[in-house]
């Protein structure tokens, strides 16, 4: 049995498990039912259902009834949350990189100016 402490895990936490990532990738390829997913993995149908529950609680997948089966699809809202997190991370990281590069350029320019001034004073 899969134990998960959080009632609503973050999408990142939910995708931290390799089996859930494999299930998510399978659903991203095409919507499918639990049985279809279980046939492609070395785990039981009940285990697939438990992993799907966590992915659903994290907002990464949704399901719909189709006869007696439930068809799982990627929830675009969950993907948007992941994308927003990545965008925020990269915006911050790139901003910090730009600031560091500009400090290095300013320091280099200052060193160059100091050397030119020293050479002019020696002449």
SVG drawing of the C-alpha trace seen along z (x, -y; Angstrom):
<svg xmlns="http://www.w3.org/2000/svg" viewBox="-21 -61 78 68">
<polyline fill="none" stroke="black" stroke-width="0.4" points="0.0,0.0 1.2,-3.5 1.1,-5.8 1.1,-9.5 1.1,-11.9 -0.3,-15.0 -4.0,-15.0 -3.2,-17.4 0.4,-16.9 2.1,-19.5 2.6,-18.5 6.3,-18.4 6.0,-16.0 3.6,-13.8 6.0,-13.6 8.9,-12.8 8.0,-9.1 9.4,-7.3 6.3,-5.1 4.0,-8.2 6.2,-9.9 5.9,-6.8 2.1,-6.8 2.0,-10.6 4.0,-10.2 1.8,-7.4 -1.3,-9.6 0.4,-12.5 0.9,-10.3 -2.9,-9.5 -5.8,-9.4 -6.2,-5.8 -7.8,-3.6 -6.2,-2.0 -6.0,1.4 -4.2,0.0 -1.6,-1.7 -1.2,1.4 -0.4,3.5 2.6,1.3 4.1,1.3 5.3,4.0 2.7,3.1 -0.8,4.2 -4.0,2.4 -4.7,1.4 -1.2,-0.1 -1.8,-2.1 -5.1,-3.3 -3.4,-4.5 -0.7,-6.4 -3.4,-7.9 -5.2,-9.1 -2.1,-10.9 -1.6,-12.5 -5.3,-13.5 -5.0,-15.0 -2.0,-17.0 -4.1,-18.4 -2.0,-16.7 -4.7,-14.3 -8.4,-14.2 -10.8,-11.4 -14.1,-10.8 -16.5,-7.9 -16.7,-6.0 -19.0,-3.1 -17.6,-1.0 -14.1,-2.5 -12.5,-5.7 -10.4,-7.4 -7.5,-9.5 -6.2,-12.6 -3.6,-15.2 -5.1,-18.2 -3.8,-21.3 -4.3,-23.4 -1.8,-21.2 0.7,-21.5 0.2,-25.3 1.1,-25.3 4.3,-23.3 5.1,-25.7 4.5,-28.8 6.8,-27.4 9.6,-26.8 9.1,-30.2 9.4,-31.8 12.5,-29.8 14.2,-30.7 13.2,-34.3 14.9,-34.6 17.9,-32.5 18.4,-34.5 18.0,-37.8 20.6,-36.8 23.0,-35.6 22.5,-39.0 23.2,-40.9 26.4,-38.9 27.6,-39.3 27.0,-43.0 29.0,-43.2 31.8,-41.3 31.8,-43.6 31.7,-46.7 34.6,-45.3 36.6,-44.5 35.9,-48.0 37.0,-49.6 40.3,-47.5 40.9,-48.5 40.4,-52.2 42.6,-51.9 45.4,-50.3 45.1,-53.0 45.2,-55.8 48.3,-54.2 50.0,-54.0 49.2,-57.6 50.5,-58.8 53.8,-56.9 54.2,-58.5"/>
</svg>
